[in-house]
Amino acid sequence: MIHDINKALSAKSSLLINAPTGIGKTDAAISSILEFAIKNGLKAFFLTPKISQHKIAVESLQGIREKFALDISYIDMVGKRNLCINTKVNYIEGESFYRSCESLVKAKKCQFYTKAKEKGAFEKVKNDSYLGHNRFFDSCFDKGICAYEAASDIAKDSMFIIADYSHVLNPYTRASFFKRIGARMENSIIIWDEAHNIISAASSYLSANLSTYSIASAKKELAEMESNIDITYLDFILESIAGKRITNASTGEAYFDKNDIDSFMPSGIEEIVEQLEKTGLEYITKTESKRSSLSHISRFLSALYESDDSCARIVSRKGRDIKLSIIALYPKEPLSVLKEAYSNIFMSGTLLPLNMYRELFDVKTADTVNYASPFPKSNRLCLIDADVSTKYEDRSPDSYKKIAKKICAVKGKVNGNVAVFFPSFDVLDSVYRYMERQVEYIQRRDMRTHAVETMIRGFKSADDSLLFAVMGGSFSEGIDYSNNVIKGIIIVGIPLERPNLELNSRIEYMNKLFNGKGSEYAYIIPGIIRVAQAAGRAIRSESDRAFILLMDKRYDWNMYKSLISNFINISKSSDNLTEIAKFLNQNSRVKSDQSTISSSPEGSSLTV
Ligand code: SF4
């Protein structure tokens, strides 16, 4: 992997890497890039979709720094709000936080900012920048220095920066961030960790919505502010668009057009956006609220007028609630920045098919490489149970009952933890209703981070429990169940998105962009990636051993089987329960039966 990365860097090109978890890809990527960046005076970035994933990069850099006594400078950057030590504003969410900070600084009312600007202020905290953002925050807090200002200043002299995707992908903040830390894209090498998330993350920065609920809440804010701003025309706009456009009552959704709104707006859009944003900020300051619906509406109106044909504008009605949504179908603009970088190293354990991601990221000249798992194949058993289905037309109380019974039967064979991952909360709840065995850990809709962490800790320390969770969520992605804490994983169904106007629009748009591959790229493969992510939770190291049971008749269909086989070898069995029991009873662990790392046909070849 180091050899391949060096080759890409020397050629000033990008590289897409699919590599299984546990082989040390973070260390390999960081060490090779570090050397190249130092020699060539470049800046390196390690970007992740979630803050919790920064830790592994911090530990890697810390390790290299200590082991080789290298004086390398790096900093762990998180969003401004997470580094803000001013308790008067750091609880505010979204855009409004940035505006509040801005106005405090402008009015010279943030003492922490003032202190950060004093001569030598950063010297007091510089050494703590190597310890990760939490320790750095604490250190700045103790000294009364704005941690964001300090981190940005330290970043100017740092050659390695750990940060979030948004620092580079968000078109609204990228330019100011780069200017602040004195970096240029053309002099930057970027490691994109968990790169299969790039498209959805980049799309989210361009999407926005306006609902009956947000208008009602904004009206309350105006009343509390005793403001004479009148936004009742927004209710009228929503009603009139829904009445005019939604002709199919069963789907309750339709496209709308910018012009549908124009004729109802009382004055220029820019003026309204500014007025709503300003009043929203005043409301936050006065009431110490976390967020403002007035700011939310202002953000929607800006997004609406900036939206082009790469966005879908959809009106939907559910009961009395009407919602207008702007949805980015493909984030062309945020992704265009990738081409400006010196080099991008995209890596993930589920970046297959690599050619698809190369097309999606629009880095056509990039190389691709796929490293096979070096872990013993005999430590993993993957079987299919094609006797059930969670296809919409097959869902019924009987089918849920059957699935529940099968889960109980499998758990009966296992002396240890089993995680069951479902395609949605609806299916999870429906199956749970028929469980004749206790399910100790159940993921709930809208669980807060703290509750998720507590539940994961509980499950990890349990020794004979069942976990029910959904695919594509915090329990099935970006979390390490290390030390062989899971003995088996059951995947119920395929987490394909529910067909609706948004999905149809995305497929259609991507069909045009990618030569008729819209359905594959926007619908089928993202579902399979969620399966591969969930299935990959159990085997995190050479000594982990677990079975995976794929429950759904579609896993036996050629298309799904061949896609899932990119990630897992599937075995055949006429009696899954006996096979699982046999696998679990083999207590002798086989040493690595594979010392060859081979690239996929679509990657360059490499043998170690
Ligand atoms: S200047 Fe720093 S401490 Fe002050 S409000 Fe802004 S982010 Fe917070």
Residues whose N, C-alpha, C, O or C-beta is under 5 A from the ligand:
A	BS01	SF4	K80 C84 I85 N86 C101 C110 F112 Y113 C146 Y148
